[in-house]
Amino acid sequence: MPSTFCIGQLVRLSEGVADREKGRIYCVVSIVPAGAERLPAYLIKTETGGEKIVRPKDIRPASAHALP
């Protein structure tokens, strides 16, 4: 299955996903190979260095005018 997001793309967490700071912008830094679910996962990172691995359903594209 192809990736939904690309490396360098700015994203936000989807509604309902726990995040300490709502509205935080993340950058996709790596695509994690698909596991048993046959869906890729993404390593996302904030400008301050916070990282997390998320599934495609857990993120959405940030606006075109978003800054990291």
Secondary structure as GFF3:
##gff-version 3
##sequence-region A 1 68
A	DSSP	beta_strand	10	13	.	.	.	ID=ss1
A	DSSP	beta_strand	26	32	.	.	.	ID=ss2
A	DSSP	beta_strand	41	45	.	.	.	ID=ss3
A	DSSP	beta_strand	51	54	.	.	.	ID=ss4
A	DSSP	three_ten_helix	56	58	.	.	.	ID=ss5
A	DSSP	beta_strand	59	61	.	.	.	ID=ss6
###
